[in-house]
Every structure is written in structure tokens, then in C-alpha cells.
Amino acid sequence: MAKINIKTKIRLGFIAVFLIMALTTIYLIFQINNIAKKTKIIYEHPLKVSNSIRDVKIEIYKTTLLVRDIKYLENNQRLDDLIKMVKREDSLINVDFKIIRALYLGNKTDVEDLIKSYNDLRPIRQKLYQLKRENNLDSLDYLLQNKNNAQIDTIIHFSDMIAAFANMKADNTFNEVIKTEKKSLYISILFLLITSLVVFIFSIYLSKRITEPLKKYIDDVTLVISGQSKDAEPKVQHEEEIFDLTLEELKKSYTNIEQQNEEIRSFNEQLARLNTSLEEKVRQRTNELKKSIRNC
């Protein structure tokens, strides 16, 4: 099996760290999109349905009050105006019914029962208008207290049932979002720990790969300074001792050089004296020869 060199190992280490970080990023992006979708579901479905149900109930209460006001009209002059106001409230309720029918995530039959119950209220109101025009207050009062109120109670029952399911769906979806966020946090921390562990192991590996050659180099230098062979037991064990030993060797070398310089100066002085003595002897001999020549 071919041995992988240090350069390739370093590249592989960086690639591993990059892949872990890339996987972490992809996972977080996926989870963020998932959270965004669930949050969108909360706002676009359960909460819109719940708000529409709330508006329906408000409009129903308004129409109920308008119908009861009809009973207490002293004459029929404002009857048509009140009927128009009730119809306007009906149109608003129908808009909310369309939203509920489109976005409700529960049993669609409940929505149809709600709409049917409200539609069944209209013939009763038409009868109320007729009784008012006929000034048949006893029949009008009976119809209000029995059929009208009973039908409104049925509408409120289905409205509360649909609103309860929508709110429960919103709560459940919100809890799923919270769980997804916690899960994403835990997995992100896990990925971070794994990445940190890989980086730590990789740094230790690189440290060994770098420090081992340096240590070997220091050991070789230590052997050279201590004058030992590689196979001998080293006498110097620490950098401080190497430094002290180096200073000692330098001091000895300096002392030897001083001694040699002193010897050389002494030899030069002796040589100078010898030269002086020789010159004196030569001069004396020359004078003696000159005297001998004159005497002859």
C-alpha cells in the first residue's frame, strides 16, 4: 500500500473539516426551510380559519341584534334599512365562509354543516320580516325565541368546534416548530463538537509531524556539541545544559587563543633579541676587520 505523504494528509484533513461544515450548513438550511414552511402553515391555515370564525361570530351577533331591533320598531319605515344592514352582514359572513372552506385542515363536513346552519337561518328571518309587516308581534316573538335562537345556537356550536380544531392545529404546529428548532440546535452542537474533535486530532497530528523532525535535529546538535556519537548515551539532556556547555567551550577556546598569542609574542621578543645580538656581533667583527686592514 502506497504511503500518503504529509501534504496529501493535510489536504485530506482540510477536506474532511470542509465537508463536515458543509453538511452542517446544508442541514441547517433544510431545517430553516422546514421551520419556515410550518410557520407559514400556522399563519395561512389555522390562524386564518380561527380569525375568520371569530369574524363570523361577531357578524352573527350583529345580525341577531339587528333582527331583534326589528321587533321593537314602532312602524315599518326603517324596516327596509335594517334588512339591508342584515344583508350586508350576510355578505361579510359569506366571505369568511369561503376562507374557512378553503383553508380548514379538519373535517370539511363540519364546515358544510356550519354553512348549512347559517343558510337555514335566512328563511326564518324572511318570516320575521313578514310577521313584522303584518304586525303579528306574538308570532314574531315566538319565532325569535325558539327557531331563530335555536338556529343561532347551532351555528355557534359548529363555529366553536371548528375554531377549537384550528387553534389546536396551530398549537400542535407551533410545538412541532419548537421541537424542530431544538433538534436543529442539538444536531448543530453535535456537528460542531465533531468538527472541533477532527480539528483537534488533525492539529495534534500536524504538531507531531512538525515537532518530531525538530526534536531529532536538536538531538543531533546536542550530540555534536557534547562530542558523542549517535550510539553513545548522551551526556547533555536539556537545552540549558547545551547552552552552558557551549559557553564553556567558547571560554576554553578563547583562553587557548590567548595563551597561543602570549607564546607567539614571547617567541617574537626572543627572536628580536637574537637579531639584535647578531647585529652587534656583526658590527664588532666588522670594526675588528677594519682595524686589522689599517695596521697592515
URBEL-V914205 format. One record per residue. N is the residue number from 1. PHI is phi as a letter, one per 30 degrees, with the letter a starting at -180 (999 if undefined). OMEGA is omega in degrees with one decimal (none if undefined). Layout:
N/PHI/OMEGA
N/PHI/OMEGA
This chain:
1/999/-177.3
2/d/-179.5
3/d/-179.0
4/d/-178.9
5/d/-174.3
6/d/-179.5
7/d/178.5
8/d/179.6
9/d/178.1
10/d/178.4
11/d/179.3
12/d/178.3
13/d/178.8
14/d/177.9
15/d/179.3
16/d/178.8
17/d/179.4
18/d/-179.9
19/d/178.8
20/d/178.7
21/d/178.4
22/d/177.6
23/d/177.7
24/d/-179.5
25/d/179.3
26/d/179.9
27/d/-179.2
28/d/177.8
29/d/178.3
30/d/-179.1
31/d/177.5
32/d/176.5
33/d/178.8
34/d/178.1
35/d/179.8
36/d/179.6
37/d/-179.6
38/d/176.8
39/d/177.4
40/d/177.6
41/d/-179.3
42/e/-175.1
43/d/-174.8
44/d/-177.9
45/b/-174.4
46/e/-176.4
47/d/177.3
48/d/177.0
49/d/-179.9
50/d/178.3
51/d/179.3
52/d/176.4
53/d/177.4
54/e/179.7
55/d/178.4
56/d/-179.1
57/d/178.4
58/d/-179.9
59/d/178.9
60/d/177.7
61/d/178.2
62/d/-179.5
63/d/178.2
64/d/178.2
65/d/178.8
66/d/179.5
67/d/178.7
68/d/176.0
69/d/178.9
70/e/-179.0
71/e/-173.6
72/c/174.4
73/d/178.9
74/d/174.7
75/b/-175.4
76/c/-177.5
77/d/-178.3
78/c/-177.3
79/d/-179.1
80/d/178.9
81/d/179.2
82/d/178.4
83/d/177.2
84/d/178.5
85/d/177.5
86/d/179.2
87/d/178.0
88/d/176.4
89/d/177.5
90/d/-179.3
91/d/177.2
92/d/178.5
93/d/179.5
94/d/176.1
95/d/178.5
96/d/178.2
97/d/178.1
98/d/178.4
99/d/-179.2
100/d/-179.4
101/d/-176.9
102/d/-169.3
103/c/-176.4
104/d/-175.9
105/c/-179.9
106/c/-179.0
107/d/-177.6
108/d/179.6
109/d/178.9
110/d/178.9
111/d/179.7
112/d/177.1
113/d/177.1
114/d/-178.4
115/d/178.9
116/d/179.9
117/d/179.2
118/d/178.7
119/d/178.5
120/d/179.4
121/d/-175.0
122/d/177.1
123/e/178.6
124/d/179.5
125/d/177.7
126/e/177.7
127/d/177.6
128/d/179.1
129/d/-178.9
130/d/-179.9
131/d/178.4
132/d/179.1
133/d/178.0
134/d/-178.8
135/i/177.7
136/c/-172.0
137/d/-179.5
138/d/178.9
139/d/179.3
140/d/-179.9
141/d/178.9
142/d/-178.8
143/d/178.4
144/d/-173.8
145/d/-176.4
146/c/-172.1
147/d/-177.1
148/d/-179.2
149/d/179.2
150/d/179.6
151/d/177.7
152/d/177.1
153/d/177.3
154/d/179.5
155/d/-179.8
156/d/179.3
157/d/179.5
158/d/178.8
159/d/179.3
160/d/-179.9
161/d/179.2
162/d/179.2
163/d/179.7
164/d/179.1
165/d/-179.8
166/d/179.1
167/d/177.4
168/d/178.6
169/d/177.8
170/d/179.0
171/d/-179.8
172/d/179.0
173/d/177.8
174/d/177.2
175/d/176.4
176/d/177.3
177/d/179.1
178/d/178.8
179/d/179.0
180/d/178.5
181/d/179.2
182/d/178.8
183/d/178.8
184/d/179.4
185/d/-178.9
186/d/-178.6
187/d/177.4
188/d/177.2
189/d/178.4
190/d/177.7
191/d/179.3
192/d/178.0
193/d/179.0
194/d/178.8
195/d/179.5
196/d/179.2
197/d/178.7
198/d/179.6
199/d/-179.8
200/d/179.1
201/d/-179.2
202/d/179.3
203/d/176.6
204/d/179.6
205/d/179.4
206/d/179.4
207/d/178.4
208/d/-178.9
209/d/-178.7
210/d/-174.6
211/d/-178.8
212/d/175.7
213/d/177.9
214/d/179.0
215/d/178.8
216/d/178.8
217/d/178.5
218/d/178.0
219/d/179.0
220/d/178.0
221/d/178.6
222/d/179.5
223/d/-179.3
224/d/-178.9
225/d/-177.9
226/d/178.3
227/i/-179.1
228/c/174.2
229/d/-179.7
230/d/-178.6
231/d/-177.3
232/d/178.3
233/d/-177.1
234/d/178.4
235/d/-178.3
236/c/-172.9
237/c/-173.4
238/b/-179.9
239/d/178.5
240/d/179.4
241/d/177.9
242/d/-179.9
243/d/179.0
244/d/-179.6
245/d/179.4
246/d/177.2
247/d/179.7
248/d/179.6
249/d/179.3
250/d/177.9
251/d/179.0
252/d/-179.7
253/d/179.4
254/d/178.9
255/d/179.0
256/d/179.6
257/d/178.7
258/d/178.8
259/d/178.7
260/d/177.5
261/d/179.0
262/d/178.1
263/d/179.9
264/d/178.0
265/d/178.8
266/d/179.0
267/d/179.5
268/d/178.2
269/d/177.0
270/d/179.3
271/d/178.6
272/d/178.2
273/d/178.7
274/d/178.7
275/d/179.0
276/d/179.5
277/d/179.7
278/d/179.5
279/d/178.9
280/d/179.0
281/d/179.5
282/d/-179.7
283/d/178.0
284/d/-179.0
285/d/179.7
286/d/178.4
287/d/179.5
288/d/179.8
289/d/179.5
290/d/179.9
291/d/-180.0
292/d/-179.8
293/d/-180.0
294/d/-178.4
295/d/180.0
296/d/none
